[in-house]
Amino acid sequence: MNNENLTPEKENTPQELCGILLIDKPEGFTSFDVVAKVRGIARTRKVGHGGTLDPMATGVLPVFVGRATRGVEFFEHAEKAYETVLLLGRTTDTEDVSGTTLEEREVTISEQEFMDILPKFRGKIQQIPPMYSALKVNGQKLCDLARKGKEVERQPREIEIFELTCLEFTGTTARLRVRCSKGTYIRTLCKDIGEALGCGGCMQELRRVQAGEYTIEESVPLAVLLETDKPEEFLRPVDPMFRNFPEVILSDKQEKRCRNGNSF
């Protein structure tokens, strides 16, 4: 008997994909929708994303595939940068234009008045999470409670706005660039700026242009990824995610302990 016939041909076994896909998320998709699409493309359930984007938002969504999913927990604290459009004079229950209008007011704000209010929202500030969010209170998602018409008290949280710049002001809208810490709700930032101006406001558009080290210029549209039969060509290594950390060289013994989750 030929023993070679009993050995599986390893070269015909598909290798598990491992790495990061930088996806330009389209409007109308949730982050989990994108993850589901990638699972189908990569043919693995080991897929996770690095930072939730609302369905109406577009932009950089890092998706971790295969063994790279272990890097998600290290990416959670990464800074994010956005371009958003603030619509003045309108407040909604979701704090963006997709929600039900609660109040509309006349807008008589000058560009200088708008510029003068922005410094109050730079640096470390307190922010109350919106009801329409995935944040849990007593084990229940706020968005689920909000859809039932319920509102619960939320504790303010400290966030940090590293950059807040007005790119364009029309009188009723303002295009802003925001660079911020984890946990920042841009919708709430828009609402709070509108309240501070006395006319109210809500978010009209949102695009994430940077997530950690990764920029929108590096991202591939989801539609392009769905059309390819070689998703591995778009995979990026995990190493660049740690480029700001000091390098450590392990001995063989240390490597063995490290791979088994032990200290060294």
C-alpha positions in Angstrom: 0.0 0.0 0.0 1.3 3.5 -0.8 1.3 5.5 2.4 1.4 8.7 0.5 -2.3 8.2 -0.4 -3.2 8.3 3.3 -1.7 11.8 3.8 -3.8 14.8 3.0 -2.3 17.1 0.5 -1.5 20.1 2.7 -0.8 22.3 -0.3 -4.5 22.0 -1.3 -5.7 23.1 2.1 -6.7 26.8 2.0 -4.6 28.9 4.5 -6.5 30.9 7.0 -6.5 34.6 6.2 -4.9 36.8 8.9 -4.6 40.6 8.9 -6.5 43.8 8.8 -8.8 45.0 6.1 -9.2 48.8 6.0 -12.8 49.2 4.7 -14.5 52.5 3.6 -17.9 51.7 5.1 -20.8 52.9 2.9 -23.9 54.6 4.3 -26.7 52.4 5.3 -24.5 49.5 6.7 -23.9 48.8 10.3 -20.4 47.8 11.4 -21.8 44.3 12.0 -23.2 44.2 8.5 -19.7 44.8 7.2 -18.3 42.1 9.5 -20.9 39.6 8.2 -19.9 40.4 4.6 -16.2 39.9 5.4 -17.0 36.6 7.1 -18.4 35.4 3.8 -15.5 36.7 1.8 -12.8 35.3 4.1 -14.7 32.1 4.9 -14.1 32.4 8.6 -16.1 33.5 11.6 -13.0 34.9 13.2 -13.7 38.5 12.2 -14.1 41.6 14.4 -14.2 45.4 13.8 -12.2 48.2 15.4 -14.7 50.8 16.3 -18.5 51.1 15.7 -19.8 53.4 13.0 -23.5 54.3 12.9 -25.4 53.2 9.7 -25.6 56.8 8.4 -21.8 57.3 8.9 -19.2 56.4 6.3 -15.4 56.0 6.4 -12.6 54.0 7.9 -13.6 50.8 9.5 -10.6 48.5 10.4 -11.8 44.9 10.2 -9.6 42.2 11.9 -9.5 38.8 10.3 -8.3 35.4 11.6 -5.7 35.5 14.3 -5.5 39.2 13.9 -8.8 39.5 15.9 -6.6 39.3 19.0 -5.5 42.9 18.1 -9.0 44.3 18.5 -8.7 44.9 22.2 -5.5 46.9 21.7 -7.2 49.0 19.0 -10.2 50.0 21.2 -8.4 53.0 22.7 -7.1 54.4 19.4 -7.8 58.0 18.5 -10.3 58.7 15.8 -10.7 61.6 13.4 -14.0 62.7 11.7 -15.4 65.2 9.3 -19.0 66.0 10.2 -21.7 68.5 9.1 -23.6 70.3 11.9 -27.0 71.4 11.0 -28.0 74.4 13.1 -31.6 75.2 14.2 -32.9 71.7 14.5 -32.9 69.2 17.4 -34.0 65.6 17.1 -34.5 62.6 19.4 -31.5 60.8 17.8 -29.3 63.9 17.7 -28.9 63.5 13.9 -31.1 64.2 10.9 -32.4 60.6 10.8 -34.5 61.2 13.9 -37.8 62.8 14.7 -37.6 66.6 14.9 -38.2 67.9 18.5 -37.8 71.6 17.8 -36.8 74.0 15.1 -35.5 77.5 15.8 -34.4 80.4 13.7 -30.6 80.7 13.2 -29.0 84.1 13.4 -25.5 83.0 14.3 -22.6 84.8 12.7 -19.4 83.0 11.6 -17.4 84.7 14.3 -19.9 83.8 17.0 -19.6 80.2 15.8 -15.8 80.3 15.9 -15.9 81.8 19.4 -17.9 78.9 20.8 -15.5 76.1 19.6 -12.8 76.5 22.2 -15.3 75.5 24.9 -15.4 72.0 23.3 -11.7 71.4 23.0 -9.7 69.5 25.5 -11.2 67.3 28.2 -15.0 67.8 28.5 -18.0 66.0 29.9 -20.4 64.3 27.5 -23.7 62.6 28.2 -24.1 59.5 25.9 -27.2 59.7 23.7 -30.2 57.5 24.2 -29.8 56.1 20.7 -26.5 54.3 21.3 -25.4 50.8 22.0 -24.2 51.7 25.5 -25.8 49.5 28.2 -27.4 50.6 31.4 -28.4 47.9 33.8 -27.8 45.3 31.2 -30.0 47.0 28.5 -28.9 48.8 25.4 -30.0 52.5 25.5 -31.1 52.3 21.9 -33.5 49.4 22.7 -35.0 51.4 25.5 -35.3 54.5 23.3 -37.2 52.6 20.6 -39.7 51.7 23.3 -40.1 55.3 24.1 -38.2 55.1 27.4 -35.5 57.5 28.5 -33.2 56.8 31.4 -30.7 58.9 33.3 -27.2 58.7 31.9 -24.1 59.7 33.7 -21.7 62.2 32.0 -18.4 60.7 30.9 -15.1 62.5 30.3 -13.8 62.5 26.8 -11.1 64.5 25.1 -11.3 66.6 21.9 -7.8 66.9 20.6 -8.8 68.9 17.5 -12.0 70.8 16.6 -11.7 72.9 13.4 -14.4 74.6 11.3 -13.7 73.8 7.6 -16.7 75.7 6.2 -19.6 77.8 7.7 -22.7 78.6 5.7 -24.9 80.2 8.3 -27.1 77.2 8.9 -24.5 74.5 8.6 -20.8 74.0 9.6 -18.4 71.4 8.4 -16.1 70.4 11.2 -13.0 68.2 11.6 -12.8 66.5 14.9 -10.0 64.4 16.4 -11.1 62.7 19.6 -10.6 60.0 22.2 -12.4 56.7 22.4 -16.1 57.0 23.5 -16.8 60.3 21.9 -20.2 60.7 20.3 -20.0 63.2 17.4 -23.8 63.4 17.3 -23.8 64.6 20.9 -21.0 67.0 20.2 -23.1 68.6 17.4 -26.1 68.8 19.7 -24.1 70.4 22.5 -22.6 73.0 20.2 -26.0 73.9 19.0 -27.3 74.2 22.5 -24.4 76.4 23.5 -25.2 78.7 20.6 -28.9 78.9 21.7 -30.3 77.7 18.4 -30.0 73.9 18.8 -28.4 71.6 16.3 -28.0 68.0 15.1 -25.6 66.0 13.0 -26.3 66.0 9.2 -23.3 64.0 7.9 -20.4 62.0 9.4 -17.3 60.5 7.8 -14.5 58.9 9.7 -11.3 59.9 8.0 -8.8 58.2 10.4 -8.8 55.4 12.9 -5.6 55.0 14.9 -2.8 54.8 12.4 -5.1 54.2 9.4 -6.5 56.8 7.1 -9.3 57.0 4.6 -6.8 57.2 1.7 -5.7 53.6 2.6 -9.2 52.2 2.8 -10.9 50.1 0.1 -14.7 50.6 -0.6 -16.8 47.7 0.6 -18.2 47.3 -2.9 -14.7 46.7 -4.4 -13.9 44.2 -1.7 -17.1 42.3 -2.4 -16.2 41.9 -6.1 -12.7 40.5 -5.6 -11.9 36.8 -5.5 -8.6 37.6 -3.8 -9.4 39.4 -0.5 -5.9 38.5 0.8 -4.5 41.1 -1.5 -6.2 43.8 0.6 -5.0 42.4 3.9 -2.5 44.5 6.0 -0.2 43.1 8.7 -1.0 43.8 12.3 2.5 45.0 13.2 2.0 48.7 12.0 -0.7 49.0 14.6 2.0 48.9 17.3 4.5 51.2 15.6 4.3 53.6 18.5 5.2 51.0 21.0 8.9 50.1 21.9 10.2 46.9 20.3 11.0 43.9 22.4 13.1 40.9 21.2 12.3 37.6 22.9 14.5 34.7 23.5 13.3 31.2 22.5 12.3 30.5 26.1 10.4 33.8 26.4 8.7 33.3 23.1 7.3 29.9 24.3 6.0 31.5 27.5 4.5 34.4 25.6 2.7 32.2 23.1 1.2 30.2 26.0 -0.1 33.3 27.8 2.5 33.3 30.6 4.5 36.2 31.9 8.3 36.4 31.2 
